Amino acid sequence: ISYSLQHLFPQDGKVVFGIDRNSGEIRLCGDLDFEDVGQYRLQVDASDQGNPPLSGHCKVVLEVLDVND
């Protein structure tokens, strides 16, 4: 199975999250700041190598908490 990640919100072009194409593990690639963005919505797509290939997707919602207050 091969995984890919689409950033649904916000769509500012800033890469904050990445995904391991083989395991599907989502990792943080940049800094999070509650004052900039409080919530991220991502779509994870998965497809296999079958004939015909099958695919699926899910939505991941990440809420950033302000721990300084």
N, C-alpha and C positions, 0 to 999 in steps of 0.2 A: 504494500500500500504506500502511496506517495501523498504527502500532505502539502498544502499551500495555504497561505494566509492572505486575506484581503482586509484592508482597513476600511471599515464602513463609516465610522465617525470618530473623531473628526477627520476630514479629508484635507489636511493641510500639507501633506507631503512629507511630514516629519516622521522618520522611522523610529518608533519607540519599542515595537515588539517584533520578534522574529520567530520562525518556527523551524524545527528540525524536520527536513523532508522525509526522513525515514521513520522517526519515532512519533512525530506529532507534538513533541514537547514545545510549548510556547515559552520564550525567554524574553526578558527585558533587555533591550539594546540601547536605551537612552534614559534620560532622567524623567521622573514624573514630578509634576508640580500641581498641587490641588488648585492653586490660584489660576493656573492656565487652563487645565482641563480636569473636570471632576469625574468624567465617565468616558470610557472607550468601548466601542462596539466593533467587534472583529468577526469575520466569517472564516471558518476553517473548512477547506475543501479537501476531500479525500477521494482518491481513485486507485483502482487496482490495475494489474497488468493482464487481466483476463481477455478472452476473445468472445464476445465484445467486452470492452472494459466497463466496469460499473463504477459509479461515483455517488457521493453523498456530501452533505455539508451540514454544519451546525453554526449557530451564532453564540459567541462568547461575549458576555458583558462584564467589564471590569470597572469597579467603582474605586476611585482614589479617595482615601480618607486623609484629612488634615490632622496629623498627629502633633503638630506644634501648638495647637490651641487647647 
